[in-house]
């Protein structure tokens, strides 16, 4: 983590995302802007949560580690989001590893200050409850579909959610990230793309995908809703 001593940039992010309305002017007096390089750890499991993380730019990957050394990918977050919600509320050690997928910026607020004064802020409490509910729903939703449905159905659902005007899809995530998100390997994902292309549903060129048969793609998706990354 690198602390950024740029009050103008900090003020820019605070104004852009209306952070003062969320946490209040008093708590922002202790806030600072931090920078995490790509591939660095933002949060590490089993460590003490010292700051509440408000992500204002970048992209991170969240994964849960097991005692046998393996880990389970949970979610990508990008743009504006908050991290440490559960640990803040329950006073727990950090539960998951969070790694920067891109260079990322965070507004950081000391946890002690939030626990002393922040819980009197109804707007902040509503945000925390809403954020936790949304993350729980997304995790259960995506994990369940990844477990139950074959990859062609999951990929069709993912693509259906990204169709834009002209039946084109411009993927913003890498194929490796999409494979992790859908609970598969890069090779299996690539084979499934070719399978959908062979069925006349799509045609893909790099990260641009042309939907040839939108109705057929949606039928294959079985009306699943895979929350996008």
Secondary structure as GFF3:
##gff-version 3
##sequence-region A 1 229
A	DSSP	beta_strand	2	4	.	.	.	ID=ss1
A	DSSP	alpha_helix	7	16	.	.	.	ID=ss2
A	DSSP	alpha_helix	19	23	.	.	.	ID=ss3
A	DSSP	alpha_helix	25	28	.	.	.	ID=ss4
A	DSSP	beta_strand	32	36	.	.	.	ID=ss5
A	DSSP	beta_strand	41	43	.	.	.	ID=ss6
A	DSSP	beta_strand	51	57	.	.	.	ID=ss7
A	DSSP	beta_strand	59	65	.	.	.	ID=ss8
A	DSSP	beta_strand	71	78	.	.	.	ID=ss9
A	DSSP	beta_strand	81	83	.	.	.	ID=ss10
A	DSSP	alpha_helix	85	90	.	.	.	ID=ss11
A	DSSP	beta_strand	97	100	.	.	.	ID=ss12
A	DSSP	beta_strand	104	110	.	.	.	ID=ss13
A	DSSP	alpha_helix	111	117	.	.	.	ID=ss14
A	DSSP	three_ten_helix	118	120	.	.	.	ID=ss15
A	DSSP	alpha_helix	122	148	.	.	.	ID=ss16
A	DSSP	alpha_helix	151	160	.	.	.	ID=ss17
A	DSSP	beta_strand	168	170	.	.	.	ID=ss18
A	DSSP	alpha_helix	175	181	.	.	.	ID=ss19
A	DSSP	alpha_helix	186	198	.	.	.	ID=ss20
A	DSSP	beta_strand	202	205	.	.	.	ID=ss21
A	DSSP	beta_strand	208	211	.	.	.	ID=ss22
A	DSSP	alpha_helix	214	221	.	.	.	ID=ss23
###
